[in-house]
Amino acid sequence: MKIVMAPIEMIAWFDIPGMPRAIRFRHDGNVVKVEMIIRMSEEKLAGNRMKVYECQSEIHGQMRQFQLKYELNTCKWFLYKI
């Protein structure tokens, strides 16, 4: 996978404890539906707490894995790895 760390527009829902779940996002004009979240974890990057999502979706007819990051302090989403 290649590191991209690009900001994205995200549609997500939050459960009762406040955990965000990714639904779909837009990157470079393409809308990608998050079909499966394989793993969720939390990390600190430069002192900022981030939720890390290992996901899988069908992109251009192929199943691809990618990583999304959600920065808790600023509420921003990033496409981290493709």
C-alpha positions in Angstrom: 0.0 0.0 0.0 1.1 3.5 -0.8 0.9 6.3 1.8 -1.2 9.2 0.6 -2.5 11.1 3.8 -5.0 13.1 1.8 -8.0 14.9 3.5 -11.3 13.5 2.3 -15.0 14.3 2.6 -16.7 11.6 4.7 -20.2 10.4 5.5 -20.2 8.6 8.8 -22.5 7.6 11.6 -21.7 7.6 15.3 -23.0 5.0 17.8 -24.2 5.9 21.3 -20.7 5.9 23.0 -19.5 8.2 20.2 -17.5 5.8 18.0 -17.5 7.0 14.3 -18.2 4.4 11.6 -17.2 5.2 8.0 -20.0 4.8 5.4 -18.6 6.4 2.2 -16.1 9.1 1.2 -15.1 11.3 -1.7 -11.5 11.4 -3.0 -10.4 13.1 -6.2 -14.0 13.4 -7.3 -14.7 9.6 -6.9 -17.2 8.4 -4.3 -16.1 5.1 -2.6 -18.5 3.1 -0.4 -16.8 1.5 2.6 -18.0 -2.1 2.2 -16.2 -3.7 5.2 -14.2 -2.4 8.2 -11.7 -5.1 8.9 -10.1 -3.6 12.0 -10.3 -0.4 14.1 -7.5 0.8 16.4 -6.3 4.0 18.0 -2.9 5.7 17.8 -1.1 8.9 18.6 0.5 10.7 15.7 2.5 13.8 16.6 0.6 14.0 19.9 -2.8 13.9 18.1 -5.1 10.9 18.9 -6.4 9.2 15.8 -8.8 6.3 15.1 -7.4 4.0 12.4 -9.7 2.0 10.1 -8.5 -0.8 7.9 -11.2 -1.1 5.2 -12.0 -3.0 2.1 -14.1 -1.9 -0.9 -14.6 -2.6 -4.5 -12.9 0.1 -6.5 -13.0 0.0 -10.3 -14.1 -3.6 -10.3 -11.4 -4.9 -7.9 -11.5 -5.5 -4.1 -8.9 -3.1 -2.6 -7.8 -2.5 1.0 -7.1 0.9 2.3 -6.6 2.8 5.6 -8.7 5.7 6.8 -7.7 7.9 9.8 -10.0 10.1 11.9 -8.4 12.9 13.9 -10.3 13.2 17.2 -9.2 16.8 18.1 -10.1 18.4 14.8 -12.8 15.9 13.6 -11.0 15.5 10.2 -10.9 12.4 8.0 -7.9 11.3 6.0 -7.2 8.6 3.4 -3.9 7.3 4.8 -3.0 4.3 2.6 -4.2 3.0 -0.7 
